[in-house]
Amino acid sequence: MLKIISKSAILSGLAILLVLGTVLIGGCARGTPTLPGETLIVNDYPSLKPLVDFVGEQDLSVLNLVGFKAADKAMEELGFEKGAPDILALTDAGYMAQVGDYTTEKALDGVIMTSGVSRGKGNLVNVHKAYNSPLWFAFFDKQSKDCIYLEAKSEVLRTYLDRERTDKDAALRDFMELEDEEVFARIAKENIAADRLLNNPEDWQEKMVAMVFGGNEFSIITISNLWAMGLPNDFLKAAELHDHICPGLTSGYLIAEYLKENLPSSDPRKEYTIIAIPPWCKDDALVQIFETNVGHKRLYVKHLTQEQMEQLPEYAKNVANIVIRWEKGAGSGDGMVVGFDWDKVYQGTDLPKEWLRDFSTWHWWYVRLKMDIWMMDYLDNPEALVFTIKEFEVGSPAEIDKLKSAGVNPLVELGIMPET
Ligand SMILES: [Zn+2]
């Protein structure tokens, strides 16, 4: 009986509080607290509403707010409205990057709900960086090619996240009061139009050296400019894992397209054995597209020494991968050794090969960016750049085991190069 009375008393008390709260919140001046726990942060910051509606007032975090602040600043600086289709957002939030012990996925919701970018719209790139990399956000405008970069101050974020554990309401409100310069260690706005960078490489080189985008310049300029040209979703996912777009990654995308046509598999995760020989950026694209991870025992990586490279016959000097297909239930398999025609890429772009390894000047990024753009015309035409060096049959799983095993050079086994 007592229980029932107290329950109904609580209920009617709650009802009174609710009415009172509604009246007070509705009628009070902006920012004036009413009853403890009754003032909603959205009343003070109406632009937080989409974010708060999405994550829920109870679960709102400083990490949501840092994403909000980054997006809000970008919208102001680049002059766009929520949902603008010409905007690309790039961030390492919520992939691996952490702030101290805090994971950062909530910052993604802050960006998405404030700026209106999304994976589904294809204008959000979640860049893979190591767990202890700084948390950063970049927004790129396809029309103007302006880009704003914001890098969060880890120490500040950590302080507020610690406070959030014990005094959440105050931590959130105090965080909202911080100036952008107090939250972000770096806020930089640059025009990164590819033709502009390529026409004045010395100018951009100065910014690269100064690390205007916190060392993420190459990731941002390549992904943004190629996105503006139109990138398929699978390519974007490969770029996310790889952190940037380079001719090497594009060659992997093209090799994947070539294999889909010429050595198709209904279940590459179980049927393919891929040997990267030698490995380069391409193999990240293959892993993404075919799910042929090292951990799935579907990718084996073999380096070729300079001496071994020189022993390759002319027709195999651009060797890239050995791909073996063993279909489920079949008593045999087949495979192909594929190569990538770098000579054609160099000819097409009219660039000196030495520039690729010249990291002391602008040459290294110039050659990559220019090739990236040139290779975009080949995304639907892999046969123009990928070629078969050799096709072969395998009679048993033991033969595949041998090709991938330690101490064996599979190119020697397949009769492509002589034994050293
Ligand atoms: Zn690369």
Residues whose N, C-alpha, C, O or C-beta is under 5 A from the ligand:
A	BS01	ZN	C246 G248 L249 C281
